[in-house]
Amino acid sequence: MTRLDATFSALADPTRRALLARLALGEATVMELAQPFDMTQPAISRHLKVLEGAGLIERRIDGTKRPCRLAAAGITEIDQWLAMLRQALATNYDRLDQVLAAMDPQD
């Protein structure tokens, strides 16, 4: 599985998207991330492992804690892929604008 496939597979789960949204606010520990969810800490850890494997988060060691944060490289990769799609849409809309502008309003 390519990294982008792993990324979109990780994003397919609503819990993982919620975890990323929380991490967008700043670094957090597993226990902090688990608080709003009705699931065990090991279940949250499994979600975090998927996100880490997809390159969307990073963990660091701070004593006995392992805070998580968003991984810039993973987010940038998604953004670059989406930018390619946005450019394709813009090109298509530009062509449509040209066709519409060339049409005779009387037709």
C-alpha atoms as an extended CHARMM CRD file, in Angstrom:
* protein
*
       107  EXT
         1         1  MET       CA              0.0000000000        0.0000000000        0.0000000000  PROA      1               0.0000000000
         2         2  THR       CA              1.3890000000        3.3870000000       -0.9280000000  PROA      2               0.0000000000
         3         3  ARG       CA              1.7130000000        6.0740000000        1.6930000000  PROA      3               0.0000000000
         4         4  LEU       CA             -1.1610000000        8.0530000000        0.1720000000  PROA      4               0.0000000000
         5         5  ASP       CA             -3.3520000000        4.9210000000        0.2270000000  PROA      5               0.0000000000
         6         6  ALA       CA             -2.4680000000        4.4050000000        3.8950000000  PROA      6               0.0000000000
         7         7  THR       CA             -3.2440000000        8.0590000000        4.5670000000  PROA      7               0.0000000000
         8         8  PHE       CA             -6.7120000000        7.9500000000        3.0160000000  PROA      8               0.0000000000
         9         9  SER       CA             -7.4200000000        4.5910000000        4.6470000000  PROA      9               0.0000000000
        10        10  ALA       CA             -6.5380000000        6.1450000000        8.0170000000  PROA      10              0.0000000000
        11        11  LEU       CA             -8.7580000000        9.1420000000        7.2760000000  PROA      11              0.0000000000
        12        12  ALA       CA            -11.7140000000        6.8870000000        6.4420000000  PROA      12              0.0000000000
        13        13  ASP       CA            -12.3800000000        6.3400000000       10.1450000000  PROA      13              0.0000000000
        14        14  PRO       CA            -14.3320000000        9.1040000000       11.9450000000  PROA      14              0.0000000000
        15        15  THR       CA            -12.5300000000        8.5030000000       15.2520000000  PROA      15              0.0000000000
        16        16  ARG       CA             -9.1550000000        9.0180000000       13.5920000000  PROA      16              0.0000000000
        17        17  ARG       CA            -10.4070000000       12.1920000000       11.8820000000  PROA      17              0.0000000000
        18        18  ALA       CA            -11.5900000000       13.4460000000       15.2920000000  PROA      18              0.0000000000
        19        19  LEU       CA             -8.1850000000       12.6630000000       16.7870000000  PROA      19              0.0000000000
        20        20  LEU       CA             -6.4920000000       14.6500000000       14.0160000000  PROA      20              0.0000000000
        21        21  ALA       CA             -8.8900000000       17.5460000000       14.5760000000  PROA      21              0.0000000000
        22        22  ARG       CA             -7.9640000000       17.5470000000       18.2670000000  PROA      22              0.0000000000
        23        23  LEU       CA             -4.2490000000       17.4290000000       17.4340000000  PROA      23              0.0000000000
        24        24  ALA       CA             -4.7470000000       20.4270000000       15.1480000000  PROA      24              0.0000000000
        25        25  LEU       CA             -5.2440000000       22.3670000000       18.3990000000  PROA      25              0.0000000000
        26        26  GLY       CA             -1.8770000000       21.2140000000       19.7140000000  PROA      26              0.0000000000
        27        27  GLU       CA              0.1170000000       18.3390000000       21.0990000000  PROA      27              0.0000000000
        28        28  ALA       CA             -1.6920000000       15.8780000000       23.4020000000  PROA      28              0.0000000000
        29        29  THR       CA             -1.0320000000       12.6460000000       25.2660000000  PROA      29              0.0000000000
        30        30  VAL       CA             -2.9490000000        9.4290000000       24.6500000000  PROA      30              0.0000000000
        31        31  MET       CA             -4.9060000000        9.9440000000       27.8610000000  PROA      31              0.0000000000
        32        32  GLU       CA             -5.8630000000       13.4940000000       26.8570000000  PROA      32              0.0000000000
        33        33  LEU       CA             -6.9220000000       12.2640000000       23.4320000000  PROA      33              0.0000000000
        34        34  ALA       CA             -8.9720000000        9.4070000000       24.9170000000  PROA      34              0.0000000000
        35        35  GLN       CA            -11.0500000000       11.6340000000       27.2630000000  PROA      35              0.0000000000
        36        36  PRO       CA            -13.9100000000       12.5930000000       24.9170000000  PROA      36              0.0000000000
        37        37  PHE       CA            -14.3100000000        9.0740000000       23.5170000000  PROA      37              0.0000000000
        38        38  ASP       CA            -16.2740000000        6.1550000000       24.9170000000  PROA      38              0.0000000000
        39        39  MET       CA            -13.4370000000        3.7180000000       24.2900000000  PROA      39              0.0000000000
        40        40  THR       CA            -10.4580000000        2.3530000000       26.1160000000  PROA      40              0.0000000000
        41        41  GLN       CA             -6.9840000000        3.8410000000       26.0730000000  PROA      41              0.0000000000
        42        42  PRO       CA             -5.6550000000        0.7740000000       24.1850000000  PROA      42              0.0000000000
        43        43  ALA       CA             -8.3150000000        1.3200000000       21.4820000000  PROA      43              0.0000000000
        44        44  ILE       CA             -7.2420000000        4.9580000000       21.1180000000  PROA      44              0.0000000000
        45        45  SER       CA             -3.6200000000        3.7900000000       20.9860000000  PROA      45              0.0000000000
        46        46  ARG       CA             -4.4740000000        1.4730000000       18.0850000000  PROA      46              0.0000000000
        47        47  HSD       CA             -6.0610000000        4.4050000000       16.2080000000  PROA      47              0.0000000000
        48        48  LEU       CA             -2.9640000000        6.4860000000       16.8900000000  PROA      48              0.0000000000
        49        49  LYS       CA             -0.7550000000        3.6850000000       15.6010000000  PROA      49              0.0000000000
        50        50  VAL       CA             -2.6750000000        3.7120000000       12.3010000000  PROA      50              0.0000000000
        51        51  LEU       CA             -2.3190000000        7.5010000000       12.0630000000  PROA      51              0.0000000000
        52        52  GLU       CA              1.3800000000        7.2460000000       12.8380000000  PROA      52              0.0000000000
        53        53  GLY       CA              1.8390000000        4.5000000000       10.2380000000  PROA      53              0.0000000000
        54        54  ALA       CA              0.1550000000        6.7140000000        7.6650000000  PROA      54              0.0000000000
        55        55  GLY       CA              2.5740000000        9.5230000000        8.4970000000  PROA      55              0.0000000000
        56        56  LEU       CA             -0.1510000000       11.8290000000        9.8190000000  PROA      56              0.0000000000
        57        57  ILE       CA              1.0960000000       12.0800000000       13.3990000000  PROA      57              0.0000000000
        58        58  GLU       CA              4.3950000000       11.8800000000       15.2430000000  PROA      58              0.0000000000
        59        59  ARG       CA              5.0690000000       10.8280000000       18.8150000000  PROA      59              0.0000000000
        60        60  ARG       CA              7.8930000000       11.9050000000       21.0460000000  PROA      60              0.0000000000
        61        61  ILE       CA              9.0660000000       10.6600000000       24.4100000000  PROA      61              0.0000000000
        62        62  ASP       CA              8.7490000000       13.0330000000       27.3640000000  PROA      62              0.0000000000
        63        63  GLY       CA              9.6070000000       11.0300000000       30.4560000000  PROA      63              0.0000000000
        64        64  THR       CA              6.7910000000        8.5280000000       30.8670000000  PROA      64              0.0000000000
        65        65  LYS       CA              4.5120000000       10.3910000000       28.4590000000  PROA      65              0.0000000000
        66        66  ARG       CA              4.3920000000       10.0160000000       24.6830000000  PROA      66              0.0000000000
        67        67  PRO       CA              2.7220000000       13.1630000000       23.3780000000  PROA      67              0.0000000000
        68        68  CYS       CA              1.3890000000       13.1400000000       19.8180000000  PROA      68              0.0000000000
        69        69  ARG       CA              1.3250000000       15.9420000000       17.2800000000  PROA      69              0.0000000000
        70        70  LEU       CA              0.4160000000       16.3880000000       13.6450000000  PROA      70              0.0000000000
        71        71  ALA       CA              3.1450000000       15.4340000000       11.1720000000  PROA      71              0.0000000000
        72        72  ALA       CA              3.7050000000       18.2280000000        8.6910000000  PROA      72              0.0000000000
        73        73  ALA       CA              5.0100000000       15.9110000000        5.9660000000  PROA      73              0.0000000000
        74        74  GLY       CA              1.8780000000       13.7530000000        5.9660000000  PROA      74              0.0000000000
        75        75  ILE       CA             -0.4550000000       16.7310000000        5.8810000000  PROA      75              0.0000000000
        76        76  THR       CA              1.6230000000       18.3410000000        3.1090000000  PROA      76              0.0000000000
        77        77  GLU       CA              1.3970000000       15.1670000000        1.0140000000  PROA      77              0.0000000000
        78        78  ILE       CA             -2.4150000000       15.2460000000        1.2080000000  PROA      78              0.0000000000
        79        79  ASP       CA             -2.4450000000       18.9410000000        0.3970000000  PROA      79              0.0000000000
        80        80  GLN       CA             -0.2320000000       18.4430000000       -2.6710000000  PROA      80              0.0000000000
        81        81  TRP       CA             -2.4730000000       15.6780000000       -3.9760000000  PROA      81              0.0000000000
        82        82  LEU       CA             -5.5780000000       17.8110000000       -3.4340000000  PROA      82              0.0000000000
        83        83  ALA       CA             -3.8510000000       20.7950000000       -5.0830000000  PROA      83              0.0000000000
        84        84  MET       CA             -3.4590000000       18.7060000000       -8.2290000000  PROA      84              0.0000000000
        85        85  LEU       CA             -7.2060000000       18.0210000000       -8.2160000000  PROA      85              0.0000000000
        86        86  ARG       CA             -8.0120000000       21.6880000000       -7.5300000000  PROA      86              0.0000000000
        87        87  GLN       CA             -5.8370000000       22.6780000000      -10.4990000000  PROA      87              0.0000000000
        88        88  ALA       CA             -7.6060000000       20.1760000000      -12.7550000000  PROA      88              0.0000000000
        89        89  LEU       CA            -10.9890000000       21.5690000000      -11.6920000000  PROA      89              0.0000000000
        90        90  ALA       CA             -9.8350000000       25.1450000000      -12.2730000000  PROA      90              0.0000000000
        91        91  THR       CA             -8.6280000000       24.2030000000      -15.7500000000  PROA      91              0.0000000000
        92        92  ASN       CA            -11.9690000000       22.5790000000      -16.5480000000  PROA      92              0.0000000000
        93        93  TYR       CA            -13.8950000000       25.6030000000      -15.2970000000  PROA      93              0.0000000000
        94        94  ASP       CA            -11.6670000000       27.9280000000      -17.3320000000  PROA      94              0.0000000000
        95        95  ARG       CA            -12.4360000000       25.9250000000      -20.4850000000  PROA      95              0.0000000000
        96        96  LEU       CA            -16.1410000000       26.0310000000      -19.6760000000  PROA      96              0.0000000000
        97        97  ASP       CA            -15.9360000000       29.8090000000      -19.1770000000  PROA      97              0.0000000000
        98        98  GLN       CA            -14.2910000000       30.1310000000      -22.6010000000  PROA      98              0.0000000000
        99        99  VAL       CA            -16.9920000000       28.0290000000      -24.2770000000  PROA      99              0.0000000000
       100       100  LEU       CA            -19.7660000000       30.0100000000      -22.5910000000  PROA      100             0.0000000000
       101       101  ALA       CA            -18.1330000000       33.3220000000      -23.4790000000  PROA      101             0.0000000000
       102       102  ALA       CA            -17.8960000000       32.2750000000      -27.1350000000  PROA      102             0.0000000000
       103       103  MET       CA            -21.5660000000       31.3130000000      -27.3270000000  PROA      103             0.0000000000
       104       104  ASP       CA            -24.0030000000       33.6860000000      -28.9580000000  PROA      104             0.0000000000
       105       105  PRO       CA            -26.6030000000       34.7320000000      -26.3510000000  PROA      105             0.0000000000
       106       106  GLN       CA            -29.2600000000       34.6380000000      -29.0970000000  PROA      106             0.0000000000
       107       107  ASP       CA            -28.8180000000       30.8650000000      -29.6010000000  PROA      107             0.0000000000
